[in-house]
Amino acid sequence: MNEEKMVLSHEPVPGYRTIFHITVVVAVLYLGAIFLWPFI
């Protein structure tokens, strides 16, 4: 059997990577504030 490889691809969305990084940084800072709040 000769099967073809199927490739799933898409065009990159401009600005997605920047928004993703900002969201990760905000989430880390938020969790840090929650965990460190009792010690302040």
PyMOL CGO cylinders between C-alpha atoms (Angstrom):
from pymol import cmd
from pymol.cgo import CYLINDER

trace = [
    CYLINDER, 0.00, 0.00, 0.00, 1.27, 3.40, -0.96, 0.3, 1, 1, 1, 1, 1, 1,
    CYLINDER, 1.27, 3.40, -0.96, -0.06, 5.95, 1.52, 0.3, 1, 1, 1, 1, 1, 1,
    CYLINDER, -0.06, 5.95, 1.52, 0.46, 9.66, 1.16, 0.3, 1, 1, 1, 1, 1, 1,
    CYLINDER, 0.46, 9.66, 1.16, 1.59, 11.76, 4.10, 0.3, 1, 1, 1, 1, 1, 1,
    CYLINDER, 1.59, 11.76, 4.10, -0.97, 14.32, 5.11, 0.3, 1, 1, 1, 1, 1, 1,
    CYLINDER, -0.97, 14.32, 5.11, 0.37, 17.63, 6.39, 0.3, 1, 1, 1, 1, 1, 1,
    CYLINDER, 0.37, 17.63, 6.39, -1.74, 19.95, 8.52, 0.3, 1, 1, 1, 1, 1, 1,
    CYLINDER, -1.74, 19.95, 8.52, -0.44, 23.48, 8.19, 0.3, 1, 1, 1, 1, 1, 1,
    CYLINDER, -0.44, 23.48, 8.19, -1.75, 27.00, 8.66, 0.3, 1, 1, 1, 1, 1, 1,
    CYLINDER, -1.75, 27.00, 8.66, -0.65, 30.56, 8.18, 0.3, 1, 1, 1, 1, 1, 1,
    CYLINDER, -0.65, 30.56, 8.18, 0.89, 32.14, 11.30, 0.3, 1, 1, 1, 1, 1, 1,
    CYLINDER, 0.89, 32.14, 11.30, -1.27, 34.73, 13.02, 0.3, 1, 1, 1, 1, 1, 1,
    CYLINDER, -1.27, 34.73, 13.02, 0.61, 38.01, 13.52, 0.3, 1, 1, 1, 1, 1, 1,
    CYLINDER, 0.61, 38.01, 13.52, 0.90, 39.07, 17.14, 0.3, 1, 1, 1, 1, 1, 1,
    CYLINDER, 0.90, 39.07, 17.14, -0.01, 35.68, 18.59, 0.3, 1, 1, 1, 1, 1, 1,
    CYLINDER, -0.01, 35.68, 18.59, 3.45, 34.96, 19.98, 0.3, 1, 1, 1, 1, 1, 1,
    CYLINDER, 3.45, 34.96, 19.98, 3.66, 38.37, 21.68, 0.3, 1, 1, 1, 1, 1, 1,
    CYLINDER, 3.66, 38.37, 21.68, 0.25, 38.01, 23.31, 0.3, 1, 1, 1, 1, 1, 1,
    CYLINDER, 0.25, 38.01, 23.31, 1.14, 34.46, 24.41, 0.3, 1, 1, 1, 1, 1, 1,
    CYLINDER, 1.14, 34.46, 24.41, 4.35, 35.65, 26.10, 0.3, 1, 1, 1, 1, 1, 1,
    CYLINDER, 4.35, 35.65, 26.10, 2.59, 38.55, 27.82, 0.3, 1, 1, 1, 1, 1, 1,
    CYLINDER, 2.59, 38.55, 27.82, -0.12, 36.16, 29.10, 0.3, 1, 1, 1, 1, 1, 1,
    CYLINDER, -0.12, 36.16, 29.10, 2.49, 33.74, 30.48, 0.3, 1, 1, 1, 1, 1, 1,
    CYLINDER, 2.49, 33.74, 30.48, 4.38, 36.54, 32.26, 0.3, 1, 1, 1, 1, 1, 1,
    CYLINDER, 4.38, 36.54, 32.26, 1.16, 37.92, 33.79, 0.3, 1, 1, 1, 1, 1, 1,
    CYLINDER, 1.16, 37.92, 33.79, 0.15, 34.42, 34.94, 0.3, 1, 1, 1, 1, 1, 1,
    CYLINDER, 0.15, 34.42, 34.94, 3.54, 33.79, 36.58, 0.3, 1, 1, 1, 1, 1, 1,
    CYLINDER, 3.54, 33.79, 36.58, 3.46, 37.15, 38.35, 0.3, 1, 1, 1, 1, 1, 1,
    CYLINDER, 3.46, 37.15, 38.35, -0.10, 36.53, 39.51, 0.3, 1, 1, 1, 1, 1, 1,
    CYLINDER, -0.10, 36.53, 39.51, 0.75, 33.09, 40.92, 0.3, 1, 1, 1, 1, 1, 1,
    CYLINDER, 0.75, 33.09, 40.92, 3.87, 34.50, 42.56, 0.3, 1, 1, 1, 1, 1, 1,
    CYLINDER, 3.87, 34.50, 42.56, 1.80, 37.23, 44.22, 0.3, 1, 1, 1, 1, 1, 1,
    CYLINDER, 1.80, 37.23, 44.22, -0.73, 34.67, 45.47, 0.3, 1, 1, 1, 1, 1, 1,
    CYLINDER, -0.73, 34.67, 45.47, 1.92, 32.34, 46.92, 0.3, 1, 1, 1, 1, 1, 1,
    CYLINDER, 1.92, 32.34, 46.92, 4.10, 35.09, 48.42, 0.3, 1, 1, 1, 1, 1, 1,
    CYLINDER, 4.10, 35.09, 48.42, 1.28, 37.25, 49.83, 0.3, 1, 1, 1, 1, 1, 1,
    CYLINDER, 1.28, 37.25, 49.83, 1.26, 35.63, 53.33, 0.3, 1, 1, 1, 1, 1, 1,
    CYLINDER, 1.26, 35.63, 53.33, 5.00, 36.25, 53.71, 0.3, 1, 1, 1, 1, 1, 1,
    CYLINDER, 5.00, 36.25, 53.71, 4.88, 39.98, 52.92, 0.3, 1, 1, 1, 1, 1, 1,
]
cmd.load_cgo(trace, "trace")
